[in-house]
Amino acid sequence: MPGPTGIKYMTVKRRKYINGSNNKKNPRKNICAEAVADAIGVAGYVRYLHTISDLVRAARMRYTVRSRMSAANARGKTVGSIRAKLAELDARCYIVRTDDHVLLLGADGRTLIDTSPRKRDRRKVTHLYGVYPK
């Protein structure tokens, strides 16, 4: 039986992501992940953008993407507290995942893309990836 997007066969987990998507125009891609992927120019490389793995896979089509959690000493820290450390590292930009959200920070730690901006960002960092040219 076809799902909401017309696909006949799909994993149960992927179907849950699509049914729970926050993007009514394209339920295959969450709004925040699509905004980050658009900003770095990789949104068209993958069909789905629901998880951090989807976003990293898309980014790796065009860039080298490496985890920077330990280099930035970001384990257990907030987005606001790691900004200064990111300026010391050498990536072009950073993909930061927090609980149920993803944002893009510049090489200097400033926010480039955030669909849910904060004045004081106290969201806990769960994943941090540096994006480098290939």
C-alpha positions in Angstrom: 0.0 0.0 0.0 1.5 3.4 -1.0 2.5 5.7 1.8 1.9 9.5 2.1 4.5 10.2 -0.5 3.5 7.6 -3.0 6.3 5.1 -2.2 5.1 1.5 -2.1 7.9 0.0 0.0 9.6 1.8 2.9 11.0 0.8 6.2 8.8 1.3 9.3 11.3 3.7 10.8 11.4 5.9 7.7 7.6 6.0 7.4 7.5 7.2 11.1 10.0 10.0 10.2 7.8 11.0 7.2 4.6 10.9 9.1 6.1 13.0 12.0 7.9 15.5 9.7 7.6 19.2 10.5 7.7 20.1 6.7 4.2 19.9 5.2 5.5 20.9 1.7 8.0 18.0 1.6 7.6 15.5 4.4 10.8 13.7 3.3 12.9 16.5 4.7 12.6 18.2 8.1 12.7 22.0 7.9 15.9 22.6 9.9 17.9 19.8 8.2 16.7 21.1 4.8 17.7 24.7 5.6 21.2 23.6 6.6 21.6 21.3 3.6 20.4 24.2 1.3 23.0 26.6 2.9 25.9 24.3 2.1 24.4 23.3 -1.3 23.7 19.6 -0.7 19.9 19.4 -0.3 19.4 17.8 -3.7 21.9 15.0 -3.2 19.6 12.8 -1.0 16.0 11.9 -0.8 15.5 12.1 3.0 16.7 14.6 5.5 15.3 13.5 8.9 18.3 12.4 10.9 21.9 13.7 11.5 23.1 10.7 9.5 21.0 11.8 6.5 22.5 15.3 6.7 26.0 14.1 7.1 25.6 11.7 4.2 24.4 14.5 2.0 27.2 16.8 3.0 29.8 14.1 2.3 28.7 14.0 -1.3 30.4 17.4 -1.8 32.6 18.0 1.3 34.8 16.1 3.8 32.8 15.9 7.1 34.5 15.0 10.3 33.2 14.7 13.9 34.7 17.5 16.1 33.1 16.6 19.4 36.4 15.8 21.2 38.4 18.5 19.4 36.0 21.1 20.6 35.6 19.4 24.0 31.8 19.7 23.3 30.6 16.7 25.2 27.9 17.9 27.6 28.3 21.5 26.6 25.8 24.0 25.1 25.9 25.7 21.7 26.7 29.0 23.3 29.6 27.7 25.3 31.5 26.0 22.3 31.4 29.0 20.0 34.8 30.4 21.0 36.5 27.0 20.7 35.1 26.5 17.2 37.0 29.7 16.1 40.2 27.9 17.0 39.5 25.0 14.7 39.9 25.1 11.0 36.6 23.9 9.4 34.7 25.9 6.8 31.5 25.6 8.9 30.0 23.3 11.5 26.9 21.2 11.6 25.6 21.1 15.2 22.9 18.8 16.4 20.9 19.4 19.5 17.9 17.5 20.8 15.4 17.5 17.8 17.2 20.3 16.0 20.2 21.0 13.7 21.9 24.3 13.0 24.9 25.6 11.0 27.6 27.6 12.6 30.3 29.5 10.7 34.1 29.0 11.0 34.2 31.7 13.7 31.3 30.2 15.7 28.6 32.6 14.6 25.2 31.2 13.7 24.7 31.0 9.9 21.4 29.0 9.8 19.0 28.3 12.6 15.3 27.9 12.1 14.7 28.3 15.8 17.1 31.1 16.9 17.9 31.9 20.5 19.4 35.0 22.1 21.3 32.9 24.6 21.6 29.4 23.2 21.6 26.8 26.1 20.7 23.8 23.9 22.9 20.8 24.6 25.2 19.7 21.8 24.7 16.0 20.9 26.7 16.0 17.6 29.3 18.3 16.1 30.7 18.0 12.6 33.2 20.1 10.9 32.7 20.6 7.1 35.9 20.9 5.0 36.5 21.3 1.3 37.4 18.0 -0.5 
